[in-house]
Amino acid sequence: MTGNLTIAHLSDPHLDGSARRRERFEAVLRHVVELPEVDAIVVSGDLADHGRAEEYAEFFAALPTEIPTLVCAGNHDLTGPLQEAKARAGMSAQPDDALHLDGLVIVALDSHVDGRDDGMLDAPTLAQARRLIAEASAPVVLVLHHPPVPVGHRTVDESYPLRNPDDLARLIQDSPAVVAVFSGHVHTAFTATFAGVPVLGAPGIVSRLRLGSRINPIADPDAMPGFALHTVVGRSIRTVFHTLSPSELA
């Protein structure tokens, strides 16, 4: 419906061929598919844990074919294997792509750098984003893996951040059509304001970040997986964070 769209925002499944991670991802997808109406699925990175072809094959095989889907790369993803897997799945192999819905355009920004945990938006990525935003005839949401704001965990904020958030801020400030930013990477649900728009981070599927800068371990693999559900009405966004129950994971 024009001006009233529901976006399921998933992040960080980190598929590695293990049954446990596949089951967590599939449980979240089942929950999404059972919702009354979902107009699109967005996955904000770390689709695979090692960037292997077989991990991407597992990821794309699990996606529901009836819901339009946009993915972006995370720090665990690798450019070549991901592009090949996207092409085999019938998606654009370009890392910076857009999903056009009736009343909304979702633009993927590739912030990952092969082999690094921190992120960077390079000049070609920013230029492509400007072009896609300029071509949009509807409000625009940007999605990237690395959040452009600190989340309050010292290790994450100092060691794994987006290194050039100011460049993203300039892009947003120059682009009145942009109404929000979706991100992942930190394995926790969060909200913030950046360059005058909301930043909405999806919880992790593989695990959840342990708050308070705890690092041993830094994430809890036994915490229930979750996702964000964004309802977009014109330029306004309402977000509800869903956490699966143990029975839904079984």
Residue, then its C-alpha position, 0 to 999 in steps of 0.5 A: m500500500t502506498g505510504n504504508l509499508t512494512i519492512a522486516h529488517l534482519s541482520d548478522p545470521h553468520l551462517d557457517g554450515s552448522a545446523r544451529r545457525r541455520e535453524r536460528f535464521e530459518a526460525v526468524l524467517r518463519h516468524v517474518v513470513e507468518l506476519p500479516e503483511v511484509d512488503a520487503i526484507v532487508v538484511s544488513g550484513d554478515l550473511a555468512d561467517h567466512g564468506r564461503a560459496e556454500e554459506y551464501a548458497e545456504f543463505f539464499a536458499a532459505l530466503p522466501t521467494e515471495i518477498p522482495t529482499l535487499v542485502c548488503a555486505g558485512n565485515h565477515d562477507l567477501t565481495g567476490p563470493l557474495q556477488e556470485a551468489k547474488a547473481r545466482a539468486g537472480m539479484s543484482a550483483q552490484p554491492d550498492d543496489a536499491l529496492h524500489l517499493d511503492g512509496l519507498v526506495i531502500v538503498a544499500l551502501d557497501s561499508h565492508v572492506d574484505g578482511r577488515d572488521d571496521g567499515m568505510l564508505d569509499a568514494p564510488t559507493l557514496a557517488q552511487a548512493r547520490r545517484l540512486i537518491a537523486e533518481a528516487s521519486a519517493p522517500v529513501v532509506l539507507v541500509l549499511h552494515h556498520p552503524p554511523v554512531p557509537v553504541g556504548h560498547r568500548t570494544v565495538d566503538e573503538s575497534y569495529p566502527l564506521r571510519n568515515p561517518d562524516d561522509l555519510a552525514r554529508l550525504i544525508q544532509d545533502s539529500p532531503a529524501v533520506v528519512a532513515v538509516f538501517s544498520g547491523h554489525v553490533h548484534t543488538a537492537f538500538t536507536a539513535t539520531f544521526a544527521g537529523v534522521p533516525v538510525l535503527g539497528a537490528p538485533g543479531i540473529v547468531s548472537r546478542l552483544r553483551l552490554g557494559s563493554r563486556i568482552n569475555p565473551i563479547a556476545d551471548p550465543d544463547a540469547m534468542p534471535g530477533f529482528a526489527l519490524h519497521t512500518v513506514v508511513g510517508r516520511s515517518i517510521r515506527t519500529v518494533f523489535h521482536t525477540l523469538s521465544p524458545s518455543e519459536l526457535a525449537 
